[in-house]
């Protein structure tokens, strides 16, 4: 390839990269606002959040979902560019490791006969339903933005968008959720995020082809 041709290609690629980054940032901002607005306009924040947030289990739930959301969103911002490195960062593994440690700690403290009750909580079905609902806006925004990129694997890009959207929704729902057990979070938050990830992969494989 001649030098002039290479410069021309780079010049054409620069506006695309800039536009994709801006659209993803807009999708992220709007997705967060819509999810938060939906939560506040329907179920609202946890009634006793002022006192509950002083407990270690609530703080853990809020922090671990926030870190997962940040790490997953960082991956979304890379997936839309062909040839981009998709190496899993430590930030994405950190919430998983923290959750495993928290579950192990709770199982060591709580009697075995109480494990099932801790895992089931009071609102397992609602959690699995409402997190995907809260994820719809950020997922739609990410997929729309990624259509302006060039992901090498549309299905994988959609799955990453789903993971990020699900994590955003989980971090939002955590401000309402009255079930604080790490066993509950590991079971039902994980299931809800997995469902959104799968939906993202399915939609991405169809919508992000190029």
Rosetta constraint file for C-alpha pairs under 8 A:
AtomPair CA 1 CA 5 HARMONIC 6.49 0.50
AtomPair CA 1 CA 6 HARMONIC 6.72 0.50
AtomPair CA 2 CA 6 HARMONIC 6.39 0.50
AtomPair CA 3 CA 7 HARMONIC 6.25 0.50
AtomPair CA 4 CA 8 HARMONIC 6.16 0.50
AtomPair CA 5 CA 9 HARMONIC 6.27 0.50
AtomPair CA 6 CA 10 HARMONIC 6.23 0.50
AtomPair CA 7 CA 11 HARMONIC 6.09 0.50
AtomPair CA 8 CA 12 HARMONIC 6.27 0.50
AtomPair CA 9 CA 13 HARMONIC 6.14 0.50
AtomPair CA 10 CA 14 HARMONIC 6.17 0.50
AtomPair CA 11 CA 15 HARMONIC 7.46 0.50
AtomPair CA 12 CA 16 HARMONIC 7.19 0.50
AtomPair CA 13 CA 17 HARMONIC 6.30 0.50
AtomPair CA 14 CA 18 HARMONIC 6.25 0.50
AtomPair CA 15 CA 19 HARMONIC 5.94 0.50
AtomPair CA 16 CA 20 HARMONIC 6.02 0.50
AtomPair CA 16 CA 148 HARMONIC 7.50 0.50
AtomPair CA 16 CA 149 HARMONIC 7.18 0.50
AtomPair CA 17 CA 21 HARMONIC 6.17 0.50
AtomPair CA 17 CA 81 HARMONIC 7.63 0.50
AtomPair CA 17 CA 149 HARMONIC 7.56 0.50
AtomPair CA 18 CA 22 HARMONIC 6.25 0.50
AtomPair CA 19 CA 23 HARMONIC 6.09 0.50
AtomPair CA 19 CA 148 HARMONIC 7.80 0.50
AtomPair CA 20 CA 24 HARMONIC 6.06 0.50
AtomPair CA 20 CA 80 HARMONIC 7.71 0.50
AtomPair CA 20 CA 145 HARMONIC 6.39 0.50
AtomPair CA 20 CA 146 HARMONIC 7.06 0.50
AtomPair CA 20 CA 148 HARMONIC 6.06 0.50
AtomPair CA 20 CA 149 HARMONIC 6.04 0.50
AtomPair CA 21 CA 25 HARMONIC 6.16 0.50
AtomPair CA 21 CA 77 HARMONIC 6.81 0.50
AtomPair CA 22 CA 26 HARMONIC 6.13 0.50
AtomPair CA 23 CA 27 HARMONIC 6.01 0.50
AtomPair CA 23 CA 145 HARMONIC 5.29 0.50
AtomPair CA 24 CA 28 HARMONIC 6.05 0.50
AtomPair CA 24 CA 77 HARMONIC 6.81 0.50
AtomPair CA 24 CA 141 HARMONIC 7.54 0.50
AtomPair CA 24 CA 142 HARMONIC 6.12 0.50
AtomPair CA 24 CA 145 HARMONIC 5.51 0.50
AtomPair CA 24 CA 146 HARMONIC 7.47 0.50
AtomPair CA 25 CA 29 HARMONIC 6.20 0.50
AtomPair CA 26 CA 30 HARMONIC 6.02 0.50
AtomPair CA 27 CA 31 HARMONIC 5.74 0.50
AtomPair CA 27 CA 138 HARMONIC 6.35 0.50
AtomPair CA 27 CA 141 HARMONIC 4.52 0.50
AtomPair CA 27 CA 142 HARMONIC 5.72 0.50
AtomPair CA 27 CA 145 HARMONIC 6.96 0.50
AtomPair CA 28 CA 32 HARMONIC 6.14 0.50
AtomPair CA 28 CA 138 HARMONIC 6.25 0.50
AtomPair CA 28 CA 141 HARMONIC 7.21 0.50
AtomPair CA 28 CA 142 HARMONIC 7.26 0.50
AtomPair CA 29 CA 33 HARMONIC 6.26 0.50
AtomPair CA 30 CA 34 HARMONIC 6.02 0.50
AtomPair CA 30 CA 137 HARMONIC 7.79 0.50
AtomPair CA 30 CA 138 HARMONIC 7.23 0.50
AtomPair CA 30 CA 141 HARMONIC 7.76 0.50
AtomPair CA 31 CA 35 HARMONIC 6.04 0.50
AtomPair CA 31 CA 135 HARMONIC 7.96 0.50
AtomPair CA 31 CA 137 HARMONIC 5.06 0.50
AtomPair CA 31 CA 138 HARMONIC 3.91 0.50
AtomPair CA 31 CA 139 HARMONIC 7.68 0.50
AtomPair CA 31 CA 141 HARMONIC 6.66 0.50
AtomPair CA 32 CA 36 HARMONIC 5.99 0.50
AtomPair CA 32 CA 138 HARMONIC 6.77 0.50
AtomPair CA 32 CA 168 HARMONIC 7.05 0.50
AtomPair CA 33 CA 37 HARMONIC 5.90 0.50
AtomPair CA 34 CA 38 HARMONIC 5.98 0.50
AtomPair CA 34 CA 137 HARMONIC 6.52 0.50
AtomPair CA 35 CA 39 HARMONIC 6.22 0.50
AtomPair CA 35 CA 134 HARMONIC 5.04 0.50
AtomPair CA 35 CA 135 HARMONIC 6.98 0.50
AtomPair CA 35 CA 137 HARMONIC 6.78 0.50
AtomPair CA 35 CA 138 HARMONIC 7.71 0.50
AtomPair CA 35 CA 169 HARMONIC 6.72 0.50
AtomPair CA 35 CA 172 HARMONIC 7.08 0.50
AtomPair CA 36 CA 40 HARMONIC 6.17 0.50
AtomPair CA 36 CA 172 HARMONIC 6.30 0.50
AtomPair CA 37 CA 41 HARMONIC 5.94 0.50
AtomPair CA 38 CA 42 HARMONIC 6.09 0.50
AtomPair CA 38 CA 134 HARMONIC 7.14 0.50
AtomPair CA 39 CA 43 HARMONIC 5.79 0.50
AtomPair CA 39 CA 44 HARMONIC 5.51 0.50
AtomPair CA 39 CA 45 HARMONIC 7.39 0.50
AtomPair CA 39 CA 134 HARMONIC 7.51 0.50
AtomPair CA 39 CA 172 HARMONIC 7.58 0.50
AtomPair CA 39 CA 173 HARMONIC 7.20 0.50
AtomPair CA 39 CA 176 HARMONIC 7.99 0.50
AtomPair CA 40 CA 44 HARMONIC 4.08 0.50
AtomPair CA 40 CA 45 HARMONIC 6.36 0.50
AtomPair CA 43 CA 176 HARMONIC 7.41 0.50
AtomPair CA 44 CA 176 HARMONIC 6.48 0.50
AtomPair CA 45 CA 49 HARMONIC 7.30 0.50
AtomPair CA 45 CA 175 HARMONIC 5.62 0.50
AtomPair CA 45 CA 176 HARMONIC 4.44 0.50
AtomPair CA 46 CA 175 HARMONIC 6.15 0.50
AtomPair CA 46 CA 176 HARMONIC 4.21 0.50
AtomPair CA 46 CA 177 HARMONIC 6.56 0.50
AtomPair CA 46 CA 178 HARMONIC 6.73 0.50
AtomPair CA 47 CA 176 HARMONIC 7.94 0.50
AtomPair CA 48 CA 52 HARMONIC 5.93 0.50
AtomPair CA 49 CA 53 HARMONIC 5.61 0.50
AtomPair CA 49 CA 175 HARMONIC 7.52 0.50
AtomPair CA 50 CA 54 HARMONIC 7.51 0.50
AtomPair CA 51 CA 55 HARMONIC 7.67 0.50
AtomPair CA 52 CA 58 HARMONIC 6.50 0.50
AtomPair CA 53 CA 58 HARMONIC 5.52 0.50
AtomPair CA 53 CA 59 HARMONIC 5.88 0.50
AtomPair CA 54 CA 58 HARMONIC 7.44 0.50
AtomPair CA 54 CA 59 HARMONIC 7.16 0.50
AtomPair CA 55 CA 59 HARMONIC 6.40 0.50
AtomPair CA 56 CA 60 HARMONIC 5.98 0.50
AtomPair CA 57 CA 61 HARMONIC 6.18 0.50
AtomPair CA 57 CA 180 HARMONIC 5.84 0.50
AtomPair CA 57 CA 181 HARMONIC 6.81 0.50
AtomPair CA 57 CA 182 HARMONIC 7.41 0.50
AtomPair CA 58 CA 62 HARMONIC 6.25 0.50
AtomPair CA 58 CA 180 HARMONIC 5.83 0.50
AtomPair CA 59 CA 63 HARMONIC 6.07 0.50
AtomPair CA 60 CA 64 HARMONIC 5.89 0.50
AtomPair CA 61 CA 65 HARMONIC 6.24 0.50
AtomPair CA 61 CA 174 HARMONIC 6.75 0.50
AtomPair CA 61 CA 180 HARMONIC 6.97 0.50
AtomPair CA 61 CA 182 HARMONIC 7.55 0.50
AtomPair CA 61 CA 185 HARMONIC 7.45 0.50
AtomPair CA 62 CA 66 HARMONIC 6.13 0.50
AtomPair CA 62 CA 171 HARMONIC 6.31 0.50
AtomPair CA 62 CA 174 HARMONIC 6.04 0.50
AtomPair CA 62 CA 175 HARMONIC 7.32 0.50
AtomPair CA 63 CA 67 HARMONIC 6.09 0.50
AtomPair CA 64 CA 68 HARMONIC 6.22 0.50
AtomPair CA 64 CA 95 HARMONIC 5.20 0.50
AtomPair CA 64 CA 98 HARMONIC 7.42 0.50
AtomPair CA 64 CA 99 HARMONIC 7.51 0.50
AtomPair CA 65 CA 69 HARMONIC 6.14 0.50
AtomPair CA 65 CA 95 HARMONIC 7.36 0.50
AtomPair CA 65 CA 167 HARMONIC 6.30 0.50
AtomPair CA 65 CA 168 HARMONIC 7.66 0.50
AtomPair CA 65 CA 170 HARMONIC 6.25 0.50
AtomPair CA 65 CA 171 HARMONIC 4.76 0.50
AtomPair CA 65 CA 174 HARMONIC 7.80 0.50
AtomPair CA 66 CA 70 HARMONIC 6.23 0.50
AtomPair CA 66 CA 167 HARMONIC 7.54 0.50
AtomPair CA 66 CA 168 HARMONIC 7.39 0.50
AtomPair CA 66 CA 171 HARMONIC 5.40 0.50
AtomPair CA 67 CA 71 HARMONIC 6.12 0.50
AtomPair CA 67 CA 91 HARMONIC 7.11 0.50
AtomPair CA 67 CA 92 HARMONIC 7.69 0.50
AtomPair CA 67 CA 94 HARMONIC 7.99 0.50
AtomPair CA 67 CA 95 HARMONIC 6.53 0.50
AtomPair CA 68 CA 72 HARMONIC 5.98 0.50
AtomPair CA 68 CA 91 HARMONIC 7.39 0.50
AtomPair CA 68 CA 92 HARMONIC 5.97 0.50
AtomPair CA 68 CA 95 HARMONIC 5.93 0.50
AtomPair CA 68 CA 164 HARMONIC 7.95 0.50
AtomPair CA 68 CA 167 HARMONIC 6.11 0.50
AtomPair CA 69 CA 73 HARMONIC 5.99 0.50
AtomPair CA 69 CA 164 HARMONIC 5.71 0.50
AtomPair CA 69 CA 165 HARMONIC 7.76 0.50
AtomPair CA 69 CA 166 HARMONIC 8.00 0.50
AtomPair CA 69 CA 167 HARMONIC 4.62 0.50
AtomPair CA 69 CA 168 HARMONIC 5.17 0.50
AtomPair CA 69 CA 171 HARMONIC 7.10 0.50
AtomPair CA 70 CA 74 HARMONIC 6.23 0.50
AtomPair CA 70 CA 164 HARMONIC 7.96 0.50
AtomPair CA 71 CA 75 HARMONIC 6.57 0.50
AtomPair CA 71 CA 89 HARMONIC 7.63 0.50
AtomPair CA 71 CA 91 HARMONIC 5.53 0.50
AtomPair CA 71 CA 92 HARMONIC 5.11 0.50
AtomPair CA 72 CA 76 HARMONIC 6.46 0.50
AtomPair CA 72 CA 92 HARMONIC 6.63 0.50
AtomPair CA 72 CA 160 HARMONIC 7.07 0.50
AtomPair CA 72 CA 163 HARMONIC 6.45 0.50
AtomPair CA 72 CA 164 HARMONIC 4.69 0.50
AtomPair CA 72 CA 167 HARMONIC 7.42 0.50
AtomPair CA 73 CA 77 HARMONIC 6.47 0.50
AtomPair CA 73 CA 161 HARMONIC 7.77 0.50
AtomPair CA 73 CA 164 HARMONIC 5.21 0.50
AtomPair CA 74 CA 78 HARMONIC 6.85 0.50
AtomPair CA 75 CA 79 HARMONIC 6.21 0.50
AtomPair CA 75 CA 86 HARMONIC 7.11 0.50
AtomPair CA 75 CA 160 HARMONIC 7.05 0.50
AtomPair CA 76 CA 80 HARMONIC 7.03 0.50
AtomPair CA 76 CA 142 HARMONIC 7.89 0.50
AtomPair CA 76 CA 157 HARMONIC 7.44 0.50
AtomPair CA 76 CA 160 HARMONIC 6.04 0.50
AtomPair CA 76 CA 161 HARMONIC 5.94 0.50
AtomPair CA 76 CA 164 HARMONIC 7.19 0.50
AtomPair CA 78 CA 84 HARMONIC 6.07 0.50
AtomPair CA 78 CA 85 HARMONIC 7.30 0.50
AtomPair CA 78 CA 86 HARMONIC 7.21 0.50
AtomPair CA 79 CA 84 HARMONIC 6.45 0.50
AtomPair CA 79 CA 85 HARMONIC 7.97 0.50
AtomPair CA 79 CA 86 HARMONIC 6.95 0.50
AtomPair CA 79 CA 151 HARMONIC 5.90 0.50
AtomPair CA 79 CA 157 HARMONIC 5.91 0.50
AtomPair CA 79 CA 160 HARMONIC 7.77 0.50
AtomPair CA 80 CA 84 HARMONIC 7.88 0.50
AtomPair CA 80 CA 146 HARMONIC 5.68 0.50
AtomPair CA 80 CA 149 HARMONIC 4.90 0.50
AtomPair CA 80 CA 150 HARMONIC 5.38 0.50
AtomPair CA 80 CA 151 HARMONIC 4.42 0.50
AtomPair CA 80 CA 152 HARMONIC 7.85 0.50
AtomPair CA 80 CA 157 HARMONIC 7.03 0.50
AtomPair CA 81 CA 149 HARMONIC 6.02 0.50
AtomPair CA 81 CA 150 HARMONIC 5.36 0.50
AtomPair CA 81 CA 151 HARMONIC 5.46 0.50
AtomPair CA 81 CA 152 HARMONIC 7.62 0.50
AtomPair CA 82 CA 150 HARMONIC 5.64 0.50
AtomPair CA 82 CA 151 HARMONIC 5.38 0.50
AtomPair CA 82 CA 152 HARMONIC 5.41 0.50
AtomPair CA 83 CA 152 HARMONIC 7.29 0.50
AtomPair CA 88 CA 92 HARMONIC 6.57 0.50
AtomPair CA 88 CA 93 HARMONIC 7.60 0.50
AtomPair CA 89 CA 93 HARMONIC 6.85 0.50
AtomPair CA 90 CA 94 HARMONIC 5.87 0.50
AtomPair CA 91 CA 95 HARMONIC 7.31 0.50
AtomPair CA 92 CA 96 HARMONIC 7.44 0.50
AtomPair CA 93 CA 97 HARMONIC 6.20 0.50
AtomPair CA 94 CA 98 HARMONIC 6.03 0.50
AtomPair CA 95 CA 99 HARMONIC 5.97 0.50
AtomPair CA 96 CA 100 HARMONIC 6.23 0.50
AtomPair CA 97 CA 101 HARMONIC 6.20 0.50
AtomPair CA 98 CA 102 HARMONIC 6.09 0.50
AtomPair CA 99 CA 103 HARMONIC 6.09 0.50
AtomPair CA 99 CA 182 HARMONIC 6.81 0.50
AtomPair CA 99 CA 186 HARMONIC 6.80 0.50
AtomPair CA 100 CA 104 HARMONIC 6.16 0.50
AtomPair CA 101 CA 105 HARMONIC 6.11 0.50
AtomPair CA 102 CA 106 HARMONIC 6.18 0.50
AtomPair CA 102 CA 182 HARMONIC 6.05 0.50
AtomPair CA 103 CA 107 HARMONIC 6.13 0.50
AtomPair CA 103 CA 182 HARMONIC 5.36 0.50
AtomPair CA 103 CA 183 HARMONIC 5.63 0.50
AtomPair CA 103 CA 186 HARMONIC 7.57 0.50
AtomPair CA 104 CA 108 HARMONIC 6.20 0.50
AtomPair CA 105 CA 109 HARMONIC 6.37 0.50
AtomPair CA 106 CA 110 HARMONIC 5.71 0.50
AtomPair CA 106 CA 182 HARMONIC 7.27 0.50
AtomPair CA 106 CA 183 HARMONIC 7.74 0.50
AtomPair CA 107 CA 111 HARMONIC 7.20 0.50
AtomPair CA 107 CA 112 HARMONIC 7.08 0.50
AtomPair CA 107 CA 115 HARMONIC 6.99 0.50
AtomPair CA 110 CA 114 HARMONIC 6.53 0.50
AtomPair CA 110 CA 115 HARMONIC 6.93 0.50
AtomPair CA 111 CA 115 HARMONIC 6.87 0.50
AtomPair CA 114 CA 118 HARMONIC 6.24 0.50
AtomPair CA 115 CA 119 HARMONIC 6.17 0.50
AtomPair CA 115 CA 183 HARMONIC 7.77 0.50
AtomPair CA 116 CA 120 HARMONIC 6.06 0.50
AtomPair CA 117 CA 121 HARMONIC 5.93 0.50
AtomPair CA 118 CA 181 HARMONIC 6.00 0.50
AtomPair CA 118 CA 183 HARMONIC 6.31 0.50
AtomPair CA 118 CA 184 HARMONIC 6.36 0.50
AtomPair CA 119 CA 181 HARMONIC 6.93 0.50
AtomPair CA 119 CA 182 HARMONIC 7.87 0.50
AtomPair CA 119 CA 183 HARMONIC 4.72 0.50
AtomPair CA 119 CA 184 HARMONIC 4.23 0.50
AtomPair CA 119 CA 185 HARMONIC 7.90 0.50
AtomPair CA 119 CA 187 HARMONIC 6.85 0.50
AtomPair CA 120 CA 124 HARMONIC 5.99 0.50
AtomPair CA 120 CA 184 HARMONIC 6.20 0.50
AtomPair CA 121 CA 179 HARMONIC 5.75 0.50
AtomPair CA 121 CA 181 HARMONIC 7.77 0.50
AtomPair CA 121 CA 184 HARMONIC 6.40 0.50
AtomPair CA 122 CA 178 HARMONIC 7.95 0.50
AtomPair CA 122 CA 179 HARMONIC 6.75 0.50
AtomPair CA 123 CA 127 HARMONIC 6.12 0.50
AtomPair CA 123 CA 179 HARMONIC 7.31 0.50
AtomPair CA 124 CA 128 HARMONIC 6.38 0.50
AtomPair CA 124 CA 184 HARMONIC 7.72 0.50
AtomPair CA 124 CA 188 HARMONIC 6.30 0.50
AtomPair CA 125 CA 129 HARMONIC 6.25 0.50
AtomPair CA 126 CA 130 HARMONIC 5.77 0.50
AtomPair CA 127 CA 131 HARMONIC 5.96 0.50
AtomPair CA 127 CA 177 HARMONIC 7.79 0.50
AtomPair CA 127 CA 188 HARMONIC 6.70 0.50
AtomPair CA 127 CA 189 HARMONIC 7.07 0.50
AtomPair CA 127 CA 192 HARMONIC 7.37 0.50
AtomPair CA 128 CA 132 HARMONIC 7.03 0.50
AtomPair CA 128 CA 188 HARMONIC 6.08 0.50
AtomPair CA 128 CA 189 HARMONIC 6.94 0.50
AtomPair CA 128 CA 191 HARMONIC 6.85 0.50
AtomPair CA 128 CA 192 HARMONIC 4.80 0.50
AtomPair CA 129 CA 133 HARMONIC 6.66 0.50
AtomPair CA 129 CA 192 HARMONIC 7.36 0.50
AtomPair CA 130 CA 134 HARMONIC 6.16 0.50
AtomPair CA 130 CA 173 HARMONIC 7.88 0.50
AtomPair CA 131 CA 135 HARMONIC 6.17 0.50
AtomPair CA 131 CA 166 HARMONIC 6.84 0.50
AtomPair CA 131 CA 169 HARMONIC 5.34 0.50
AtomPair CA 131 CA 170 HARMONIC 5.77 0.50
AtomPair CA 131 CA 173 HARMONIC 6.52 0.50
AtomPair CA 131 CA 189 HARMONIC 7.78 0.50
AtomPair CA 131 CA 192 HARMONIC 6.14 0.50
AtomPair CA 131 CA 193 HARMONIC 7.45 0.50
AtomPair CA 132 CA 136 HARMONIC 6.42 0.50
AtomPair CA 132 CA 166 HARMONIC 6.53 0.50
AtomPair CA 132 CA 169 HARMONIC 7.09 0.50
AtomPair CA 132 CA 192 HARMONIC 6.26 0.50
AtomPair CA 132 CA 193 HARMONIC 7.24 0.50
AtomPair CA 132 CA 195 HARMONIC 7.36 0.50
AtomPair CA 132 CA 196 HARMONIC 5.89 0.50
AtomPair CA 134 CA 166 HARMONIC 7.97 0.50
AtomPair CA 134 CA 169 HARMONIC 5.09 0.50
AtomPair CA 134 CA 172 HARMONIC 7.95 0.50
AtomPair CA 134 CA 173 HARMONIC 7.87 0.50
AtomPair CA 135 CA 139 HARMONIC 5.97 0.50
AtomPair CA 135 CA 162 HARMONIC 7.99 0.50
AtomPair CA 135 CA 165 HARMONIC 5.02 0.50
AtomPair CA 135 CA 166 HARMONIC 5.28 0.50
AtomPair CA 135 CA 168 HARMONIC 6.93 0.50
AtomPair CA 135 CA 169 HARMONIC 4.94 0.50
AtomPair CA 135 CA 196 HARMONIC 7.24 0.50
AtomPair CA 136 CA 140 HARMONIC 6.02 0.50
AtomPair CA 136 CA 165 HARMONIC 7.41 0.50
AtomPair CA 137 CA 141 HARMONIC 6.18 0.50
AtomPair CA 138 CA 142 HARMONIC 6.05 0.50
AtomPair CA 138 CA 165 HARMONIC 5.22 0.50
AtomPair CA 138 CA 168 HARMONIC 7.79 0.50
AtomPair CA 139 CA 143 HARMONIC 6.15 0.50
AtomPair CA 139 CA 161 HARMONIC 6.08 0.50
AtomPair CA 139 CA 162 HARMONIC 5.86 0.50
AtomPair CA 139 CA 164 HARMONIC 7.81 0.50
AtomPair CA 139 CA 165 HARMONIC 5.09 0.50
AtomPair CA 139 CA 166 HARMONIC 7.96 0.50
AtomPair CA 139 CA 200 HARMONIC 7.13 0.50
AtomPair CA 140 CA 144 HARMONIC 6.09 0.50
AtomPair CA 141 CA 145 HARMONIC 6.14 0.50
AtomPair CA 142 CA 146 HARMONIC 6.03 0.50
AtomPair CA 142 CA 161 HARMONIC 5.94 0.50
AtomPair CA 143 CA 147 HARMONIC 6.32 0.50
AtomPair CA 143 CA 158 HARMONIC 6.81 0.50
AtomPair CA 143 CA 161 HARMONIC 6.81 0.50
AtomPair CA 143 CA 204 HARMONIC 6.97 0.50
AtomPair CA 143 CA 207 HARMONIC 7.69 0.50
AtomPair CA 143 CA 208 HARMONIC 7.53 0.50
AtomPair CA 144 CA 148 HARMONIC 7.45 0.50
AtomPair CA 145 CA 149 HARMONIC 7.31 0.50
AtomPair CA 146 CA 150 HARMONIC 7.37 0.50
AtomPair CA 146 CA 151 HARMONIC 7.52 0.50
AtomPair CA 146 CA 208 HARMONIC 7.02 0.50
AtomPair CA 147 CA 207 HARMONIC 7.32 0.50
AtomPair CA 147 CA 208 HARMONIC 5.51 0.50
AtomPair CA 150 CA 210 HARMONIC 7.05 0.50
AtomPair CA 151 CA 157 HARMONIC 6.32 0.50
AtomPair CA 151 CA 208 HARMONIC 7.47 0.50
AtomPair CA 153 CA 157 HARMONIC 6.09 0.50
AtomPair CA 153 CA 205 HARMONIC 7.87 0.50
AtomPair CA 154 CA 158 HARMONIC 6.10 0.50
AtomPair CA 154 CA 201 HARMONIC 7.73 0.50
AtomPair CA 154 CA 204 HARMONIC 5.21 0.50
AtomPair CA 154 CA 205 HARMONIC 4.79 0.50
AtomPair CA 154 CA 206 HARMONIC 7.53 0.50
AtomPair CA 154 CA 207 HARMONIC 7.67 0.50
AtomPair CA 154 CA 208 HARMONIC 5.02 0.50
AtomPair CA 154 CA 209 HARMONIC 5.77 0.50
AtomPair CA 155 CA 159 HARMONIC 6.17 0.50
AtomPair CA 155 CA 200 HARMONIC 7.72 0.50
AtomPair CA 155 CA 201 HARMONIC 4.60 0.50
AtomPair CA 155 CA 202 HARMONIC 6.50 0.50
AtomPair CA 155 CA 203 HARMONIC 7.55 0.50
AtomPair CA 155 CA 204 HARMONIC 4.89 0.50
AtomPair CA 155 CA 205 HARMONIC 4.07 0.50
AtomPair CA 155 CA 206 HARMONIC 7.80 0.50
AtomPair CA 155 CA 208 HARMONIC 7.77 0.50
AtomPair CA 156 CA 160 HARMONIC 6.19 0.50
AtomPair CA 156 CA 201 HARMONIC 6.07 0.50
AtomPair CA 156 CA 204 HARMONIC 7.43 0.50
AtomPair CA 156 CA 205 HARMONIC 7.78 0.50
AtomPair CA 157 CA 161 HARMONIC 6.20 0.50
AtomPair CA 157 CA 201 HARMONIC 7.10 0.50
AtomPair CA 157 CA 204 HARMONIC 6.40 0.50
AtomPair CA 157 CA 208 HARMONIC 7.95 0.50
AtomPair CA 158 CA 162 HARMONIC 6.08 0.50
AtomPair CA 158 CA 197 HARMONIC 7.62 0.50
AtomPair CA 158 CA 199 HARMONIC 8.00 0.50
AtomPair CA 158 CA 200 HARMONIC 4.43 0.50
AtomPair CA 158 CA 201 HARMONIC 4.32 0.50
AtomPair CA 158 CA 202 HARMONIC 7.11 0.50
AtomPair CA 158 CA 203 HARMONIC 6.42 0.50
AtomPair CA 158 CA 204 HARMONIC 3.94 0.50
AtomPair CA 158 CA 205 HARMONIC 6.81 0.50
AtomPair CA 158 CA 208 HARMONIC 7.66 0.50
AtomPair CA 159 CA 163 HARMONIC 6.08 0.50
AtomPair CA 159 CA 197 HARMONIC 4.83 0.50
AtomPair CA 159 CA 198 HARMONIC 6.17 0.50
AtomPair CA 159 CA 199 HARMONIC 7.39 0.50
AtomPair CA 159 CA 200 HARMONIC 4.70 0.50
AtomPair CA 159 CA 201 HARMONIC 4.01 0.50
AtomPair CA 159 CA 202 HARMONIC 7.75 0.50
AtomPair CA 159 CA 204 HARMONIC 7.11 0.50
AtomPair CA 160 CA 164 HARMONIC 6.19 0.50
AtomPair CA 160 CA 197 HARMONIC 6.84 0.50
AtomPair CA 160 CA 200 HARMONIC 7.37 0.50
AtomPair CA 160 CA 201 HARMONIC 7.67 0.50
AtomPair CA 161 CA 165 HARMONIC 6.05 0.50
AtomPair CA 161 CA 197 HARMONIC 7.26 0.50
AtomPair CA 161 CA 200 HARMONIC 6.15 0.50
AtomPair CA 162 CA 166 HARMONIC 5.86 0.50
AtomPair CA 162 CA 193 HARMONIC 7.74 0.50
AtomPair CA 162 CA 196 HARMONIC 5.11 0.50
AtomPair CA 162 CA 197 HARMONIC 3.97 0.50
AtomPair CA 162 CA 198 HARMONIC 7.02 0.50
AtomPair CA 162 CA 199 HARMONIC 6.72 0.50
AtomPair CA 162 CA 200 HARMONIC 4.36 0.50
AtomPair CA 162 CA 201 HARMONIC 7.06 0.50
AtomPair CA 163 CA 167 HARMONIC 6.05 0.50
AtomPair CA 163 CA 193 HARMONIC 6.32 0.50
AtomPair CA 163 CA 194 HARMONIC 7.22 0.50
AtomPair CA 163 CA 196 HARMONIC 6.59 0.50
AtomPair CA 163 CA 197 HARMONIC 4.71 0.50
AtomPair CA 163 CA 200 HARMONIC 7.72 0.50
AtomPair CA 164 CA 168 HARMONIC 6.14 0.50
AtomPair CA 165 CA 169 HARMONIC 6.17 0.50
AtomPair CA 165 CA 196 HARMONIC 7.35 0.50
AtomPair CA 166 CA 170 HARMONIC 6.06 0.50
AtomPair CA 166 CA 192 HARMONIC 7.22 0.50
AtomPair CA 166 CA 193 HARMONIC 4.58 0.50
AtomPair CA 166 CA 194 HARMONIC 7.70 0.50
AtomPair CA 166 CA 196 HARMONIC 5.60 0.50
AtomPair CA 166 CA 197 HARMONIC 6.93 0.50
AtomPair CA 167 CA 171 HARMONIC 6.06 0.50
AtomPair CA 167 CA 193 HARMONIC 6.36 0.50
AtomPair CA 168 CA 172 HARMONIC 6.19 0.50
AtomPair CA 169 CA 173 HARMONIC 6.00 0.50
AtomPair CA 170 CA 174 HARMONIC 6.00 0.50
AtomPair CA 170 CA 189 HARMONIC 6.59 0.50
AtomPair CA 170 CA 193 HARMONIC 7.40 0.50
AtomPair CA 171 CA 175 HARMONIC 7.34 0.50
AtomPair CA 172 CA 176 HARMONIC 7.79 0.50
AtomPair CA 173 CA 177 HARMONIC 6.07 0.50
AtomPair CA 179 CA 184 HARMONIC 6.86 0.50
AtomPair CA 180 CA 184 HARMONIC 6.98 0.50
AtomPair CA 180 CA 185 HARMONIC 7.25 0.50
AtomPair CA 181 CA 185 HARMONIC 6.45 0.50
AtomPair CA 182 CA 186 HARMONIC 5.91 0.50
AtomPair CA 183 CA 187 HARMONIC 6.14 0.50
AtomPair CA 184 CA 188 HARMONIC 5.89 0.50
AtomPair CA 184 CA 189 HARMONIC 7.43 0.50
AtomPair CA 185 CA 189 HARMONIC 4.99 0.50
AtomPair CA 185 CA 190 HARMONIC 6.87 0.50
AtomPair CA 186 CA 190 HARMONIC 5.57 0.50
AtomPair CA 187 CA 191 HARMONIC 6.22 0.50
AtomPair CA 188 CA 192 HARMONIC 6.06 0.50
AtomPair CA 189 CA 193 HARMONIC 6.11 0.50
AtomPair CA 190 CA 194 HARMONIC 5.99 0.50
AtomPair CA 191 CA 195 HARMONIC 6.23 0.50
AtomPair CA 192 CA 196 HARMONIC 6.50 0.50
AtomPair CA 193 CA 197 HARMONIC 6.11 0.50
AtomPair CA 194 CA 198 HARMONIC 6.12 0.50
AtomPair CA 195 CA 199 HARMONIC 6.20 0.50
AtomPair CA 196 CA 200 HARMONIC 6.05 0.50
AtomPair CA 197 CA 201 HARMONIC 6.23 0.50
AtomPair CA 198 CA 202 HARMONIC 6.26 0.50
AtomPair CA 199 CA 203 HARMONIC 6.15 0.50
AtomPair CA 200 CA 204 HARMONIC 5.72 0.50
AtomPair CA 201 CA 205 HARMONIC 6.07 0.50
AtomPair CA 202 CA 206 HARMONIC 6.84 0.50
AtomPair CA 203 CA 207 HARMONIC 5.88 0.50
AtomPair CA 203 CA 208 HARMONIC 7.98 0.50
AtomPair CA 204 CA 208 HARMONIC 5.16 0.50
AtomPair CA 204 CA 209 HARMONIC 7.74 0.50
AtomPair CA 205 CA 209 HARMONIC 6.59 0.50
